[in-house]
């Protein structure tokens, strides 16, 4: 499909069938190019549009086993599999609520199997690995992050509560969420500076596994995990831990930095959405909703800014492929973690992603009502993106925004 430069396109009324056709294409690309059938997880980016070669850059089993290039798998394409799996479970729950399409049951089960593999293949209870190497179906990078846990837990919780899941699957989700909560209880302690630690039990040197005494956009993550575990298991110990942290977490969440990245705003909204839905105290529930509304306004500003940035990108620039990270020109050192840099591709990858993430956040408040400008911006994003020639996993979030807008009658 040929797409003219974004800057040349004018705002027009876009037929719903056109948007649906674009989303169908995004869906096909997501499953045909980003999804790894051998491990049932999603990769972060494409390095080729040639069939069968899209993910040729992914680390080999030998590279993962020696934790090369770094224990997070940063920049390799294996960095965000748990995030993407959790996000997709949430999308599937929304899509099913709109369509009642029973074929989505098997699709959701596939995604769940990938998340389950990331949570169990290493034999470390409660550790959510970022992804699993498709070559040997078992090797993982040992450093996860609270971001991986946020989307993973949120997606599992949404799937658990959706009619898409069946009792056998819900039983497995109860085990996973209980194990995650138990890991937090054991490791995320004052003695560990609330770090849930790497799979080898060592403290994370980057600070990305700390669950308390964190920034405003991260404060709700720990009580969210305990609340999810309580909701699915009804085990009183998780309820006690949830109540211990939640009020203070909401207080700390009140004023996030306006420059918080879109991915972090979305993750914060995910944690607050779960807490809001489960909160029994009307006053605290209202406070959570106030924070969510504030986040929606921050995301709206970000969405408008990203839309302008996209108008300065040509169609050719947006088709850019990711690199083979092994051969990039520049690497940086992050606390002894060697991280290959993607150069100009990083902006294309990130803008695609941020546009979808920022669009999702206002749709997650209670009874959202988008302005005509917000609706038009989302329609333009979907219409103007050539999903058949986009190599960023950010297209998954475009689908998230689309189905949330359909679910809430905001498109």
N, C-alpha and C positions, 0 to 999 in steps of 0.2 A: 504494500500500500504506500503510495506516494503522499507525503505530508509536506505542505509548504512551510517556510520558516514561521516560527510561532509569532514573530513580531508583525507579520503581514496579515494575520488572521483577524477578522472583525467579529465582534460579539453579535451573535444571531440566535434566534430561537432554535434549539436543538431538539429534534424529535426523540421521544423516549426510545424508539426502536434503534436509533443511531447509538445512543448511550449503551443500550443493552448489547448491541453488536460489538461495540468496543470492549465491553466487559467480558463478553464471551471470548474475544481474542486474547485478552489479558489472562483469562482463566486457562486457556489452551497453552499459552506460552509458559505460564507458571508450572503447569504439570508436565509439559513436554520438554522443558529445558532446565528449570531450576530444581525439580523434584528428583531425588536419587532413589530409585526403586529398591536398590539393594539394602539400604538402611532406612528408607521411608522418611527422609528428612529433606529440607530445602537448603540449597547453597546460596551464598550471598551475591554472587555476580557471575556473568558469563564472559569468557575470553574468546569465544567464537560463535558465529551463527551457523556453522557447518554442522549438520545433524551428526550426533555422536561425539562431537568435539567441544561442545559448549562448556564442559567442566573439566577439560584436560589439565587445567592448572592446579586442581586440588591436590593437597599433599598426599604423598604415598604413605603406606603403612610404616615404612622404615623412617620416614621423616617425622611422622607423628610420634612414633615410639621414642625417638630421641628428642622430642619436644622442639623440633625445628620448624620455623625460625624462632618461636617463642612459646612459652607454656599457655598462652591464650589463643594461639592460632591466629593472632591478629593479621589481617590483610591477606589471608590465604584463601578465603572463600568458605572456610569452616568456622568462622568466628561467631555467627549469629543463628545457628540452626535451631537452638532452643527458643530463642526469641521468635523466629519465623514460624516454628511449629505451634507455639502458644497463640501467636496472632492468627494463624490459620484456623485453629480450633474455634476461636472467637468469631471469626468471619463465617465459618460454616454454621455455627449456631444462629447467627443473624440471617444468613441466607436461607436456612431451613425455615426459620420463623416467617419469612416472606413467601417462600415458594412451596413449602410442604413437599419438596422433591425427595422422595424416598431413596433415590440413588445416592444421595449425600451421606446416607448411613455408612456405606462401605468406604466412601471417601474419608469421612471423619475417623473411621476405624484405622485406616492407613496412617493418617497423621498421628493419631494417638499411639500407634505402634512405634513410630519413630521417636516420639517424646519418651515413651516407656523405655526404649532401647537406650537413649541418652541417659536415663535415670538409673539404669540397672546393669548395663553391660560391663561396667568397671568393677562391680561388686562393692561399691562404697555407698551404704545406705544414706539417702537424702542428698546425695551430690548430683546436681543436674549439669551434666557435661554440655558443652556448647554444640557439639555435633559428634558424629561417629564416622570414622574413616570407611569409605565404601569399599576400599580394596580388600580389607580383611574383616570388615564388619564388627570390629571390636576396639580398635585403638582410639583414644581420646586425648585431647589436651587437658592438662590437669588443673588449669586455672579457669574457673567460671567467673561469674559476677552477679551482683544483685539485679542487674538488668535482665540477665537470662532467667533468673528466678522469678522476677516480676511477671514477665509475659508467660513463662511456663506455668506458674501457679494460676494466674488469671485465666489462661486458656483452658486448663484442666477443670477449673471451677465452673466456667461457662459451659463446657461440654458436659460435665456432670449434671448440671441443672437443665440441660436441653433435652427434649424428647428424642434427640438423635442418639443418645447413649442408652445402653441396655444394662441390666443389673450386673452381668459379669464384668463389664467394663467399669461400671461405677465402683465395684468392689476393688478393682485394681487401682482406680484413682484414689480411693480412700487410703490404700496402702502407701501410695506415692506421696500424697500430701501429708500424711502422718509422719512418714520418714523425713520429709523436708523439715517439718516443724520440730521433730526430735533432733535433727542436726543443728538447728538454730539453738535449741535449748542447751545442747552439749557444747557447741563451739562458740556461738555468738554471745560470749560472756564478758563481763568487765575485764577479767584477766587476759582475754584475747583481744581487748579493745573492740569487742562485738564483731569480730571477723569470723565468718563461718568456714574459713580456711580452704585450701586447695584439696584436691583428691588425696594427696599424700599426707594431709594433716598439717602441713606447714602454713604459716601465715602468708596471705597474699601481699606482695611488696608494693602493689599499686593502689591499695585502698579501695578497690572496687568491690570487695567482698564484705566491707564493713556495713552493718545493718542498723546501728544506732549511733547517736552523736554524729550525725551526718548533715548534709545540706537540706534545705526545706523541701526540695522536690523528691528527696529520698526518705524522708522521715516516716512515711506511712507504710513502707515496704514490710517491716517486721511485723507489726500488728496485722497487716493484711494476710500474711502467711499463717499466723495463728488463727485468725478468723476463718480462713478457708478450711483449715484442718478441723476446726470446731464444727463448721457447718456440715461437713460431709461425714464426720465420725460421731459427733455429739459427745465426744470425750471431754469431760469437765476440765481436765488439766489445760487443754488448749483454750477453752473459754477464759480461764483464769489469766493466762498469759496475754490473750487478746485484750482483756479489760485492763491489764496492768499498763499497757503501752498506748492504747488507742487515743485517750483524751489528750495526752501530751503530744502525741504524733500529729493530731489535727491542729493543735495550737502551733506547733512548729511548722506546719505546712502552709500557714496563712499567707506568707509573703515570699513566694519563690522569686528568684532573680528573673527579671524581665528578659534577660539574654539566655535563659536556659534553652538548650537545644531542643528541637522539635521532638526527637525521640524520647528525651527525658520528660518532656511535658506529657506526652502520651502515656508513658509508663506511670507517671504520677497519677494521671487520670484513671488508669486501670486500677491502681491500688485503692484510690478513693472510691471508685465505682463499687468495688467489692465491699468496702467498709460501709458505704452509704446504704447499700441494699440490706446489709445484715444488722445495722445499728438499731438497738431497741430503745435507746434514749432519744425522745423527740428533739430535745434541745441540741444534743450532739449531732444528731442526724441533720438538723438544719444547718449547723456550722459546717459540716462536711459539704453540703450542697452549696453553701456560699463559696467555699474554696474552689469547688468544681466550676462554678460560674466564673470566678475570677480567672481560673486557668483557661476557660473557654475564650475569654477576652484576650488573653495573652496569645493564645493559639491563632485567633483571628488576625491579629497584627502580623504574626509570623507568616500566616497563609498569604496575606496580601503582599508581603515583601517577597516571598518565594515566587509568587505569580509574576511579579515584575522581573525578577531575575531570569525566569524561564523565557520571558519575551525577548531577552537578549541572546538567547541560544538559538542557533540555526538547527534545522532538522538534521543536518549532517553531524553537528556536534552531539546531538542527543542520541545518535546511533553509535557513539563511541563504545568500544569494547574495553573490558578490563584487561589488565596485563597478566602475564605470567610473573607472579611476584618474585620469583627466583632471580629474575634478570632486570629488575628495575634499577634506575640510576642512583636512587637515594634511599638510605636506611637511617632510622633514628634509634637512639638508645633510650628506652623507658625503664628506668630502675633495673638495668641489666637485661631487659627484654629487648632483643633486636627486632625492630618493626619496619618491614619494607614499605615504602611510600608509593602511592599510585600516581602521583603527579597530577596532570590536568584531569584525568579520569575521575578523581575523587569528587570534584564539584558536580559533574554530571550525575554520578551515582547518588550523591547526597541530595541534590535538588529534587530528583525523582522521588526519593524516599520522603523528604521533608514535606513535599506538597501533599502527599497522602496522609502522613502522620498528623500534620497540623489541621487537615480537614476533618479528621476523625474526632478530635477532642471536643469541639462544641456539640457534637452529636451524642455525647455520652452523659450530658447532664439530664436531670429529670425533665421529661416532656420538652425536649429541645424545639425551638422555633428559629430556623435560620432566616436571615434577611434575604431579600431578593439578590443582593450583591453576593452573598455567600453561596447561594444556590448556583448563580451564574458562574462563579469562579470554579466550583466543582464540575459543573457541566463542561466548561471550557477545558479544564484539565483533562477530563476523560476523552473529550473529542479530539484534542490536539496532540495527545500522546500516541506515537506509533508503537504500539505494544509488540509488534512483530520485529521491531528493530530497537529494542531497549534492553540493556543488559544489567539493569539494576533490580535487585530484589524489592526495591521500593514500589514496584507495580503491585505488589501484594497489598500494600496499604491503600492504593487507589481503590482496590476492590473492597477493602474494609470500609472506606468512606462511602462508597456507592451503596453497599448493602445496609449500612446504618442509616443512610439517608432514605432509602426505600422503606426500611422498617419503621422509621419515625415520620414518614410522609413529608420529607423535606427535600424532595427532588422535583 
